[in-house]
Amino acid sequence: DSSNGMPYIALLGDSSDIDMPDVCIEAIDFSLNNNLNPQQCVGEVSPSNQVAFSAMIEVSVRLYNGVEGFDALMAKKLSQMPIQIGWQVQDADGKGYAFFLPRVQLNFPDPSASGRDSFVFLEAAGTASFDETTGTSLRVYEI
């Protein structure tokens, strides 16, 4: 969506092939640990500074296992190629935020179904890493 500058919305893909088919995501969860550590100094009432260390972004995704998604993601699983994940959250007035992780390494077991006429899901988990092309590991856009 070029209006807010976010390159992809609700898309799983990789940086070399942005035409990868959209994959239906049922749930996504990510946690950000910025790894700021306070400096404790003798004689100070509270920490005097925050020291930056490397941020860590963990991602877990529950995907419907459709034919297009399976074909695209299974190749990434076997080759260990990172993918891009982007999604947006909006209220009834259209205001909200979009999140973009340009480089995520996901791991997931082979898909399985719990029974006849049931959805098959891919339960994936992984870590976002720094992407040199975009210059970030997480970008948040205001919509």
C-alpha positions as CSV (number, residue, x, y, z in Angstrom):
1,D,0.0,0.0,0.0
2,S,1.9,3.0,-1.2
3,S,-0.3,5.5,0.7
4,N,1.4,4.6,4.0
5,G,4.8,3.4,2.6
6,M,4.4,-0.2,3.7
7,P,5.5,-2.5,0.9
8,Y,3.3,-5.5,1.7
9,I,0.1,-6.1,3.7
10,A,-0.8,-9.6,5.0
11,L,1.8,-11.3,2.9
12,L,4.3,-14.0,3.4
13,G,7.1,-13.9,0.8
14,D,10.8,-13.5,0.4
15,S,12.9,-10.5,-0.7
16,S,13.8,-12.1,-4.0
17,D,10.2,-13.1,-5.0
18,I,7.5,-10.6,-4.0
19,D,5.0,-12.3,-6.2
20,M,4.7,-15.3,-3.9
21,P,1.1,-16.1,-3.2
22,D,-0.6,-14.7,-0.1
23,V,-0.9,-17.3,2.6
24,C,-4.0,-17.2,4.9
25,I,-2.8,-16.6,8.5
26,E,-5.1,-17.5,11.3
27,A,-2.9,-16.2,14.1
28,I,0.4,-14.3,14.5
29,D,2.3,-13.5,17.6
30,F,5.6,-11.7,18.0
31,S,7.6,-10.6,21.0
32,L,10.2,-7.8,21.0
33,N,12.9,-7.8,23.5
34,N,15.0,-4.6,22.9
35,N,17.6,-5.9,25.4
36,L,18.1,-2.5,27.0
37,N,19.9,-3.0,30.3
38,P,20.0,-0.3,33.0
39,Q,23.4,0.9,34.3
40,Q,23.3,0.7,38.1
41,C,25.7,3.2,39.7
42,V,26.7,3.4,43.3
43,G,25.2,6.6,44.9
44,E,22.4,6.9,42.3
45,V,18.7,6.4,43.3
46,S,17.8,4.8,40.0
47,P,19.6,3.6,36.9
48,S,21.5,6.4,35.2
49,N,21.5,5.1,31.6
50,Q,20.2,2.4,29.3
51,V,22.8,0.4,27.4
52,A,21.6,-1.0,24.1
53,F,22.3,-4.6,23.1
54,S,21.0,-6.5,20.1
55,A,17.2,-6.7,19.9
56,M,15.5,-10.1,19.6
57,I,12.2,-10.5,17.8
58,E,10.5,-13.9,18.1
59,V,7.6,-14.8,15.8
60,S,5.0,-17.6,15.8
61,V,2.5,-18.0,13.1
62,R,-0.5,-20.4,12.5
63,L,-1.2,-20.8,8.8
64,Y,-3.9,-22.5,6.9
65,N,-2.2,-25.1,4.7
66,G,-3.6,-24.5,1.3
67,V,-2.0,-25.7,-1.9
68,E,-0.3,-22.4,-3.0
69,G,0.9,-21.7,0.5
70,F,2.2,-25.2,1.1
71,D,4.1,-25.2,-2.3
72,A,5.7,-21.8,-1.5
73,L,6.5,-22.4,2.1
74,M,7.7,-26.0,1.9
75,A,10.4,-24.9,-0.6
76,K,11.5,-22.2,1.9
77,K,11.5,-24.7,4.7
78,L,13.7,-27.1,2.8
79,S,16.1,-24.3,1.6
80,Q,16.0,-22.4,5.0
81,M,15.4,-19.2,3.0
82,P,14.0,-16.3,5.1
83,I,10.6,-14.8,4.3
84,Q,8.9,-11.5,4.8
85,I,5.8,-11.1,7.0
86,G,3.5,-8.1,7.0
87,W,0.1,-7.4,8.4
88,Q,-2.1,-4.5,9.5
89,V,-4.5,-3.8,12.4
90,Q,-7.2,-1.2,11.9
91,D,-10.2,0.1,13.8
92,A,-13.6,0.8,12.3
93,D,-12.5,4.3,11.2
94,G,-9.6,2.8,9.2
95,K,-6.9,4.0,11.7
96,G,-4.3,1.6,12.9
97,Y,-0.9,0.2,12.4
98,A,0.9,-2.0,9.9
99,F,3.8,-4.2,10.9
100,F,6.5,-5.4,8.5
101,L,9.2,-8.0,9.3
102,P,11.4,-8.1,6.2
103,R,13.5,-11.1,7.1
104,V,12.1,-14.0,9.2
105,Q,13.5,-17.5,9.5
106,L,10.5,-19.8,10.2
107,N,10.7,-23.5,11.2
108,F,7.7,-25.8,11.3
109,P,7.0,-29.5,11.4
110,D,5.3,-31.2,8.5
111,P,1.6,-30.5,8.4
112,S,-1.0,-32.9,9.8
113,A,-4.7,-32.9,10.2
114,S,-6.6,-33.9,13.3
115,G,-9.3,-35.8,11.4
116,R,-11.6,-35.9,8.4
117,D,-13.0,-32.6,7.1
118,S,-10.7,-30.5,9.3
119,F,-8.4,-27.7,8.4
120,V,-4.7,-28.5,8.2
121,F,-2.4,-25.9,9.8
122,L,1.2,-25.1,9.7
123,E,2.5,-24.1,13.2
124,A,5.6,-22.1,12.5
125,A,8.0,-20.3,14.8
126,G,11.2,-18.4,14.3
127,T,13.2,-15.3,14.7
128,A,13.3,-12.0,12.7
129,S,16.7,-10.8,11.7
130,F,18.2,-7.6,10.3
131,D,17.6,-7.0,6.6
132,E,20.3,-5.0,4.9
133,T,18.0,-3.9,2.0
134,T,15.4,-2.3,4.3
135,G,17.9,-1.4,7.1
136,T,15.7,-2.9,9.8
137,S,14.3,-6.0,11.4
138,L,10.9,-4.5,12.3
139,R,9.1,-1.5,10.8
140,V,5.8,-0.2,12.2
141,Y,3.7,2.1,10.1
142,E,0.8,4.3,11.2
143,I,-2.2,4.0,8.9
